Structures are given as C-alpha cells and as structure tokens.
C-alpha cells in the first residue's frame, strides 16, 4: 500500500482563517456589529469557538484582521490588469496633473466606501475604534496611516514641481481631501458621488496652489 500522506496543517489553518474572516464580514454586513458574536462567527465558519479564541482575543480583533485581509485582496484586484503581476498599484499616480491624479484616487475611494462589502465592516471598525482606544490605534496604524502616506508622497512631489506652495504641510493638506469625504460618508446626509469628489479636489488644489 502507498503511504498515507499526512494532512497539511498549515493549509488547514489557512482555510479556517479565511472561513472565519468571511464569516465575520458576512455577519457584520447582514446583522450589524452589535449582533455579531464569536458564537455566530464560529457557527458560520464551521469551526469551534476555541479555534477563534486561539487566534483572536475578541470579535473586534477578528473583524480587524478580516478587514485588513479584505482590503489587501481588494488592492490586489484593483492593481491587476491585462499583463499585470497582480501587485497593488504603487501609490497615487503622478502624471504631472495633480488635480487629475487626486480625482482618480478620490473617485476610487468613493467606490470603496459605497461598496456594501466594505461599508459595513468599515463603519463597525470606525465606531468601535472610538470607544476602544487600542482597536482605534490599530485601525489607524495598520489601515489609515499607510493610505495617508501615499497622499503625503504625492503632495510633496507636487511641491517639488511647483504646483503646491512650499509652506504647505502635506499632512494637513491631505485632510482637506479626506475630511469632507469621510464627513459626508459618516453622516449619510447626502450621496457620496464622483462629482462630489471632483469638487473637493478642485477646491483643495485651488487653495494649495502658489499665489500670484
């Protein structure tokens, strides 16, 4: 008889983690963060509660990990195209037209915020991060800061090209772009559209441009 091959424990762990991630994201989307429980995630993923607690201390930690994984997969999909290697796009494009580059990125952000698969977990983590300082810090460090750093890099390049005043702080300037977008998304008072993103860029770039 041929020897029986031992099960690949690492592959089984990867499948379990992905099942738990998918279950957590699905439940938050379907029933909301407050009604999502470790028991519910375990049942949906087809694993025991002890498996989840072996890897994560709380449902907030599960959701954070799941969302980071989802965001990573979304970035890979966005970066992939005909002939691409599947790697994420390397930052904000620099075509020499600052407004056009920023509009491209803000429009993509609008699409992500309006995507039902991303909206519910993003809102859940944003809300929970306000009351859970540790989770909030992790959310900023792992997810927001790397994205904001791309804006800083592009704005500094625009400064070097003379398109943005030398006295502008890029870290504050990027808030002129992101702040209004997130404010409208959080309050849900008005629709979040590409046209709105374009207007934000026009107003912000006009204020950042060198003065005559």
C-alpha positions as CSV (number, residue, x, y, z in Angstrom):
1,X,0.0,0.0,0.0
2,X,1.1,3.5,-0.7
3,X,1.9,5.5,2.5
4,X,-0.8,7.8,3.6
5,X,0.1,11.4,3.3
6,X,-0.2,13.5,6.5
7,X,-2.7,16.3,6.4
8,X,-1.1,19.8,5.7
9,X,-1.9,21.6,9.0
10,X,-0.8,25.0,7.6
11,X,-3.2,24.7,4.7
12,X,-6.0,23.7,7.0
13,X,-5.2,26.7,9.2
14,X,-5.3,29.0,6.3
15,X,-8.7,27.6,5.2
16,X,-10.0,28.0,8.7
17,X,-8.8,31.6,9.0
18,X,-10.3,32.5,5.6
19,X,-13.6,30.9,6.6
20,X,-13.6,32.9,9.9
21,X,-12.7,36.1,8.1
22,X,-15.5,35.6,5.5
23,X,-18.0,34.7,8.3
24,X,-17.2,37.8,10.4
25,X,-17.5,40.1,7.4
26,X,-20.7,38.5,6.2
27,X,-22.4,38.7,9.7
28,X,-21.4,42.3,10.2
29,X,-22.9,43.2,6.9
30,X,-26.1,41.2,7.5
31,X,-26.9,41.8,11.2
32,X,-24.6,44.7,12.2
33,X,-21.6,44.8,14.6
34,X,-23.5,44.6,17.9
35,X,-25.4,41.5,16.9
36,X,-22.3,39.7,15.6
37,X,-20.9,37.3,18.1
38,X,-18.0,34.9,18.4
39,X,-20.5,32.1,18.6
40,X,-22.2,33.3,15.4
41,X,-18.9,33.6,13.6
42,X,-17.8,30.1,14.7
43,X,-21.1,28.6,13.5
44,X,-21.0,30.4,10.2
45,X,-17.3,29.4,9.6
46,X,-17.9,25.8,10.7
47,X,-15.3,25.9,13.5
48,X,-15.3,25.7,17.2
49,X,-15.2,28.9,19.4
50,X,-11.9,27.7,20.9
51,X,-10.4,27.9,17.4
52,X,-11.3,31.6,17.1
53,X,-10.0,32.4,20.7
54,X,-6.8,30.6,19.9
55,X,-6.0,33.3,17.3
56,X,-8.0,36.4,18.4
57,X,-9.0,37.8,21.8
58,X,-12.3,39.4,20.7
59,X,-14.7,39.8,17.9
60,X,-13.2,43.3,17.3
61,X,-9.8,41.7,16.7
62,X,-11.4,39.1,14.3
63,X,-13.1,41.8,12.3
64,X,-9.9,43.9,12.2
65,X,-7.9,41.0,10.8
66,X,-10.7,40.1,8.4
67,X,-11.0,43.7,7.1
68,X,-7.2,44.0,6.6
69,X,-7.3,40.8,4.6
70,X,-10.3,42.0,2.6
71,X,-8.6,45.4,1.9
72,X,-5.4,43.6,0.8
73,X,-7.4,41.5,-1.6
74,X,-9.3,44.5,-2.9
75,X,-6.0,46.4,-3.5
76,X,-4.6,43.4,-5.4
77,X,-7.7,43.2,-7.6
78,X,-7.5,46.9,-8.3
79,X,-3.9,46.7,-9.2
80,X,-4.3,43.7,-11.5
81,X,-5.0,44.2,-15.2
82,X,-4.0,42.8,-18.6
83,X,-0.4,41.8,-18.3
84,X,-0.2,42.8,-14.6
85,X,1.6,40.7,-12.0
86,X,-1.3,41.2,-9.6
87,X,0.6,43.5,-7.3
88,X,-1.2,46.6,-6.0
89,X,-0.7,49.9,-7.8
90,X,2.4,51.7,-6.3
91,X,0.7,54.7,-4.7
92,X,-1.0,57.6,-6.2
93,X,-0.2,58.1,-9.9
94,X,2.0,61.1,-10.8
95,X,1.0,62.2,-14.3
96,X,2.1,65.8,-13.7
97,X,-1.5,66.8,-13.3
98,X,-2.2,66.9,-9.5
99,X,-5.9,67.5,-9.8
100,X,-6.4,64.7,-12.2
101,X,-4.4,62.3,-10.1
102,X,-6.2,63.2,-6.9
103,X,-9.6,62.9,-8.6
104,X,-8.7,59.4,-9.8
105,X,-7.9,58.3,-6.3
106,X,-10.8,60.0,-4.5
107,X,-13.2,58.5,-7.0
108,X,-11.8,55.1,-6.2
109,X,-12.3,55.9,-2.5
110,X,-15.9,56.8,-3.1
111,X,-16.4,53.5,-4.9
112,X,-14.9,51.6,-1.9
113,X,-17.0,53.5,0.7
114,X,-20.2,52.8,-1.3
115,X,-19.3,49.1,-1.7
116,X,-21.7,47.1,0.6
117,X,-19.0,44.5,1.2
118,X,-16.7,47.2,2.6
119,X,-19.1,49.7,4.0
120,X,-20.5,47.7,7.0
121,X,-17.1,46.5,8.4
122,X,-15.6,49.9,7.8
123,X,-18.4,51.6,9.8
124,X,-18.2,48.9,12.5
125,X,-14.4,49.4,13.0
126,X,-14.7,53.2,12.8
127,X,-17.4,53.2,15.5
128,X,-15.8,50.6,17.7
129,X,-12.4,52.4,17.5
130,X,-13.9,55.4,19.1
131,X,-14.7,53.5,22.3
132,X,-11.9,51.0,22.2
133,X,-8.7,53.1,22.1
134,X,-6.4,50.1,21.4
135,X,-8.5,49.0,18.5
136,X,-8.7,52.5,17.2
137,X,-5.0,52.9,17.3
138,X,-4.5,49.6,15.5
139,X,-7.0,50.7,12.8
140,X,-5.1,53.9,12.3
141,X,-1.7,52.3,12.3
142,X,-2.4,49.3,10.1
143,X,-5.0,50.7,7.7
144,X,-5.2,54.5,7.6
145,X,-1.6,55.6,8.0
146,X,-0.3,53.6,5.1
147,X,-3.0,55.1,2.8
148,X,-2.5,58.6,4.1
149,X,1.3,58.3,3.5
150,X,0.5,57.9,-0.2
151,X,-1.1,61.4,-0.3
152,X,1.8,62.9,1.6
153,X,4.2,61.5,-1.0
154,X,2.2,62.8,-4.0
155,X,1.7,66.3,-2.4
156,X,5.4,66.6,-1.7
157,X,6.1,65.7,-5.3
158,X,3.7,68.4,-6.3
159,X,5.6,70.9,-4.1
160,X,8.8,70.0,-5.8
161,X,7.2,70.6,-9.2
162,X,5.9,74.0,-8.0
163,X,2.2,73.0,-8.1
164,X,1.8,73.3,-4.3
165,X,3.1,76.1,-2.1
166,X,6.3,75.3,-0.3
167,X,4.9,76.4,3.1
168,X,2.0,73.8,2.9
169,X,2.1,70.9,5.3
170,X,1.2,67.8,3.2
171,X,-0.1,66.0,6.3
172,X,-2.6,68.8,6.9
173,X,-3.4,69.4,3.3
174,X,-4.5,65.8,2.7
175,X,-7.2,66.3,5.4
176,X,-8.7,68.9,3.0
177,X,-9.3,65.9,0.7
178,X,-10.1,63.1,3.0
179,X,-12.0,65.0,5.7
180,X,-15.0,66.2,3.7
181,X,-15.4,62.8,2.0
182,X,-15.4,60.9,5.4
183,X,-17.7,63.5,6.9
184,X,-20.4,63.0,4.3
185,X,-20.0,59.2,4.4
186,X,-20.3,59.1,8.2
187,X,-23.4,61.3,8.4
188,X,-25.1,59.9,5.3
189,X,-26.8,63.2,4.8
190,X,-26.0,63.5,1.1
191,X,-25.0,61.0,-1.5
192,X,-21.3,60.2,-1.9
193,X,-20.5,60.7,-5.6
194,X,-17.7,61.1,-8.1
195,X,-18.9,64.6,-8.8
196,X,-18.5,65.5,-5.1
197,X,-15.0,64.0,-5.0
198,X,-14.1,66.1,-8.0
199,X,-15.4,69.3,-6.4
200,X,-13.4,68.6,-3.2
201,X,-10.2,68.2,-5.3
202,X,-10.9,71.4,-7.2
203,X,-11.5,73.4,-4.0
204,X,-8.4,71.9,-2.3
205,X,-6.0,72.2,-5.1
206,X,-7.1,75.8,-5.7
207,X,-6.2,76.6,-2.1
208,X,-2.9,74.8,-2.2
209,X,-1.7,76.4,-5.5
210,X,1.0,79.1,-5.4
211,X,-0.3,82.6,-5.1
212,X,0.4,85.2,-7.7
